[in-house]
């Protein structure tokens, strides 16, 4: 099986994405990353929809949108993350 992708455009160059590498998914509980133009700037835990640290270079409405979308897509994020734990890229 191949890794699954979760990418969600938040607008303005910001997006959410889930790790696709097996090793990355086996290190930490399910989470996704807030990216800006492809660069990871924040990490959000799926279970609690909280940032590990709030990125200072993201506008507050993007932070709020990211939290909302993680809550709304929590089950998909966890499912894809757990799939990638087993079948993610080497």
N, C-alpha and C positions, 0 to 999 in steps of 0.2 A: 504494500500500500504506500501511497505517497502522502506527504504532509498536506494538511489543509491550511488554507489561508483565511484570515479574517482581517479585512481592511475596510475602514469606514471613514469616508471623507467628511471632515467637519467644516470645510470651507477655509478660505484664506491661506491655503498651504498647510493647514493642520489636518491630521488624521489619527485614527487609532489603528493599531496593528497588534497581532498576537505572534509570539515567537514561532518559528517553524523548525528550529533545530532541536533534535531530541535532547542533547546535553543541556541546553538552556531550559527546557521545560522540566527536566528532572532536578534542577537546582532549587527551585522556589515554587511556592503555591501558585495557582492560576492567576495570571495578571495580563494586562496588555500595556502597550506603550503609547504615549502621546508623542507624535512626531511633528516636526515642522520641516517641510520640504525634504522629507526622507530622513532627517536626523532625529534620533530619539532624544526627547527633552524631559520626559517624565514617565513614571511607572505607576499604574493604578491597579490595586488589588481587586480582583473580580468579586470576591465574596463580600467585601465591605464597601466597594466602590470609593475607596479613599486613595489618595496619592501617597507614595512613600515620602515625597517632598513635593511641594507645589512649585512648578517651574516659574521662575521669576520673569522669563521672557515671553510668557503667554498671556494674552488678555483675559480678564476675568470671565467674559462671556464664553470663551473657549474652554476654560477650566470647568465652568458650570455645564456646558454642553457635553464635555467629555464624561463628567460624572453621571449626567443623565443617561447618556448612551451606554455606558457600562452597566448601569442598573437595568436599562431596558433590554440589553443584549447579554446579560450575565450568563444565562444558560448556554447560549451559543458559544460564548467565549470559553467557558469552562469545558464544554464538550470538545471544542477544537483544540484547546490546550492539552487536554488529556489524551486525545487522539495523537497529537504530536509528541507526547511523552513516549508513546510506543512506536510510532511510525514516522517521526520527524526526520528531517535530513540529518545525515551523519555528521 
